[in-house]
Amino acid sequence: MKHWTFFLLLVLTFVVPARAQVVPAPVQVDKSAGIPNTRKELSRKVGKSAFAKKTASLPAWAQEDAYLLTVTPKGYKVEANTETGYFYALQTLKLMEGCGTVFDYPRFQYRGFMLDISRHFRDKDFIIKQLEALASVKINRLHLHLTDDAGWRLQIDQYPKLTSQAAWRVGTTWKEWVAQGQQYAQEGSPEASGGYLTKADVKEILAVAERLHITVIPEIEMPGHSREVVAAYPEVGCKEDSRELCPGKEATFTLLEDVLAEVMDLYPSEYIHIGGDEAGKQDWKSCPDCQARMQAEGLASVEELQSYLIKRIERYLNAHGRHLLGWDEILEGGLSPNATVMSWRGTQGGLEAIRQDHDVVMTPGNYCYLDKVQDCPLTEPEGFGGYLPLDVVHSYDPLAEVPAGKEYHLLGVQGNLWHEMIPTPEHTEYMMYPRVAAIAEVGWSQPENKGGFRERVSRWNDALIAAGYHAFNLHEERGEREAWKTGIRHLAQGKPVSYTIPWHRSYPAAGSATLTDGKGGGWTYGDGRWQGFLSNVDVTIDLEAEREIHYVGATFLCNPGPGIYLPKEVEVWTSIDGKDFKLAGHALNEMKDPVISYILYGVPVDARARYIRFKATRSREWLFVDEIVVK
């Protein structure tokens, strides 16, 4: 065992459990005898008892994880129904500095974390290191995103080009690969960058995961996010440069079933994740094989064609004793009979699946996407798509919207870490910790028992850093943008705004009240305060009385990753009657190279007016503005 692993097992501080009743005492727990972890020692601790009777009314999965931990000045005693429960008791023991009794079991059976090793490969040793930390906070599922356009990361004997070609690319980072035309390379060539897990690697990872009571779930993307497969085996695409597999060709199903057979031979997981998200489907509309399939099967749309593929793959998995897990797009065109849905585009997909009596894992981006930065984007390493601090992750309640009587269909929660913008292992850990502990507590603890989390997780995070993890330092956290915290007072606050061009329906913020509600936007465009436009901005504010105006300005957000840019120019017009407007001034974009920024376009004004017309000319894709300030 590596030294850092041994240290981690001894010192990590765990999140207080849902039903914990720890009574602080000045006497420290005597751990000098060590923590037993062998099956032989465990068998003497586990057996039928009053504890077993106490847990008999719990769901079977909760009985397996439940434990009763008693700590006295002389030592500790654990009662559990299974090895898993005993293991979790030991994780809690590492927290306790005094004496007390803890009777505990989890809120949800599925407490997961997804690691994307396609966009930037992470090797066996890195994955094993993370398993140790995940287990310490009672995460019990590691979802490995093994395949995507950017690289195939798993040895498949029947299709060797998936690793000799599709696992290697031109460009060390994902961004370099995209900029250089998304070219693949042959293993061993000078320009090749990438890697993959051998079957021996997987077996070693699974052995560690089993010891830590973590199930590893493999994801093999289909039919979208499969450009690397088509590049290696063009016969499974509609055409040579397709990004999706061709559902019209039998060769596609032969390859998928052969691959899944090898995946199932390796991974004992009940669930096999098949992706199912973001398939463009454009090639299918003109592909003769796809059109023939649709006609033969009586399919009315390409969405139904995707559903045909998913259902056929599900039948194959079910025949081998496995269950299909997919992103919420698998709802489109009709959900497979036994599929479990992972809801990422908010919660609506998951709620719809629950209404259809399917099991669901909630992983909405606003709470669970750890590729978003966790502090001020101006000082953080690059992330993707916004700002997600620890406290917001921890605030999530997966059951909040689930219909009464359907709660049993909600299996649990998962945090996801996509790797487009995360090129190094150190950056991965920085984005994972401590937020993964918040995901763990959302999955384990009842909402009313989550108090004091920040202090507890700070101790745990400090222990991680001391053990050699590159975690975000909570003690240096800056927090939310000042305008979001304090608000903005000005002459136009609360005044009506009319729109010549409406906001985009995906980013309405507070609707017509947004630009004069006195609420500044935060660090991310999706926080409900930034209003988004896929057009120019052209609005008129009615001050409801003539006023002396000396300044009009607004802050725009620039975040090139999701396509948000500053306007070319801002113009301010004034009017007494709302009909005759005069140009009062303008401000130009002076930023040459777009970077994440929050730029105030301020225009000095010398006018008396009741109406103010504010125009911003779009430069590229999105415009996001939070407040038009009038002084």
C-alpha positions, 0 to 999 in steps of 0.5 A, a space after each residue: 500500500 502506498 504511503 499516501 493511501 495509508 495516511 489517508 485511511 487514518 486521518 480523513 475526517 468524514 461528513 457527519 451522517 444523517 442520523 448521527 448523535 455524536 456526543 463530544 467528550 474530552 476523552 480521545 478515542 483509543 485507536 492504538 489497536 488499529 482499524 480491523 479491515 479483514 473479512 475474518 475480523 469483520 465476521 466476528 463483528 457482524 451478526 444477527 442482533 437487536 441492531 438487525 431487528 432495528 433495521 429490518 423495516 428499512 429498504 434492503 439497500 439501506 439495511 446493507 449500509 446501516 451501522 451502529 457505532 459506539 465509542 467509549 474511552 476504552 475503544 469502539 464497537 460496531 454493529 452492522 448487517 453487512 461488510 459495507 455497513 461495517 466499512 461505513 462505520 469505520 469511515 465515521 469513526 475517523 471523524 469522532 474525537 470524543 465518545 458517543 453513539 451513532 446509528 446511521 444509514 443513507 438517504 439514497 442508495 446511489 451516491 455517485 461521481 462521474 470522471 470523464 477520462 475521454 477528453 483528457 486521459 487519466 490513468 490507473 494510478 490516478 483513478 485508484 487514488 481518487 477511489 480512496 478519497 471518494 470512499 472516505 465520504 461514502 461515495 459508492 458509485 464511480 461512473 467512468 466516461 470511457 469513450 467520446 469523440 476526443 478518445 476511446 479509453 478502453 482496450 477492446 480485443 475484437 476491435 484493436 483500432 479503437 485503441 491503436 488509433 481512436 485512443 490517440 490524437 493530434 494535440 495534447 489538450 482537448 482545445 489543441 485537438 479541436 483547433 487542429 481539426 480533430 485529427 486522430 493519430 496512430 499509437 506510437 507516432 510522434 504526434 500521438 497524444 492520449 492513452 487507454 486503460 488495459 484490461 489489466 488496469 481495469 481489473 486492478 481498479 476494480 479490485 481496489 473499488 471492491 475493497 472500498 465498496 464502490 461500484 465502477 460503472 462503465 460508459 460506452 457512448 452511443 449513438 452520438 459522441 462517436 466520431 472516434 469510432 467512425 474514424 477507426 471503423 468507417 463502416 459503422 457511420 453514415 459517412 466517413 466523417 460522421 459524429 454519430 453511429 449509423 442505426 441503419 446498418 447491422 454492422 453498427 449493432 455487431 460492433 456495439 454488441 461485441 464491445 459490450 460483451 467485452 465490457 460486461 466480461 470486465 465490469 460486474 456493475 449491474 448498470 452499463 451506461 450507454 450515453 445516448 446524449 446530444 446525437 445530431 442525427 442530421 446524417 440520418 435524415 439523408 442516409 439510405 440505410 437509416 431511411 430504410 431502417 425507419 421504413 422497415 420499422 415504421 419509425 416516424 422520426 430520427 428521434 424514434 430511430 435513436 429510440 430504436 437503437 437504445 431499445 435494441 441495445 437494452 434488450 441485449 443488456 437485459 439478456 445478459 443480466 444487466 440494466 441500461 443507464 443513459 442520459 435524459 435524451 433517451 426519453 426522446 422518441 420513447 423510453 426503453 422499457 427497463 431503462 434508468 435515466 440520468 437527468 442532467 439537463 435540469 430535473 425535468 427529464 428525471 421527473 418525466 421518467 419517474 412519472 413513467 415509473 422508471 428509476 432515475 439518478 439526478 445530476 442537474 448541471 446547476 448543482 452537480 456539474 463540477 467542471 464549473 469554477 468554484 470561485 471568482 472566474 477571474 482568478 480560477 483555472 479555466 472551467 466550463 459554463 459558469 460558477 458553482 461554489 461548494 455551498 450551492 452544491 450542498 444546498 441541492 435536494 434531489 427529492 424536492 420536486 419528486 411526486 409524492 408516492 414516487 420517491 422510491 424511483 429516485 435512486 440518488 444523486 451524482 456529481 459530474 466532472 467533464 474534462 474539456 477544460 481540465 488538461 492535468 491531473 492536478 486540475 482534476 483534483 482541484 475541481 473535485 475537492 471539496 465539492 465531491 464531499 457536498 455531493 456525498 452529503 446530499 446523497 447520504 444525509 437528510 436535509 435537516 441534518 446537514 448543519 455545520 457542513 462548512 466547518 466539517 468539510 474544511 477539516 476534511 479538505 485540509 486533510 486531503 491537501 496534507 495527504 497530497 491531493 491538489 484540492 481547492 483551498 477553502 480558506 482562500 475562497 473569495 465568494 460571489 461577485 460583489 454586485 450580486 451580494 450588495 445589489 445596485 441602487 440607481 435612478 431607473 431601479 424598479 422602472 418599466 422596460 420595453 423590449 424592441 428585441 426580446 430576450 432569449 427564452 433560455 435565459 429570461 432571468 426575471 423577464 422584463 424586470 431584469 434590467 432595472 431590478 437593482 440586482 447585479 449578476 453573479 459570476 455565472 450567466 445561468 444564475 437567474 440575474 444575467 439576461 441572455 440575447 442571441 441578438 442585439 440588445 434594444 430596450 427603452 426605460 421609462 423613468 416615469 418622470 423627467 430627470 437630469 441624467 448624467 450617466 448610463 451604463 451596463 455590465 456585460 459578461 464575456 465567457 468565450 467557452 460557451 460562446 458569450 462575447 462583449 458587444 461591439 458597441 453600446 449606444 445611449 439615446 434620450 427622449 422627453 416624449 418617448 418618440 423623439 430620441 437623441 443620441 447621448 453617447 456611445 462606448 466601444 469594445 476595446 478588448 482585442 482577445 476575449 477572455 472571461 471578464 465583466 466589462 462595464 460600458 459606461 456612457 457620460 450623459 448631459 441631458 434631461 429626459 424621461 425615456 432612455 433607449 439602450 442599444 448594444 450591438 452583438 459581435 458574435 454569439 451571445 450577449 449577457 447583461 445584468 442591469 442598466 444603471 442610470 444616474 
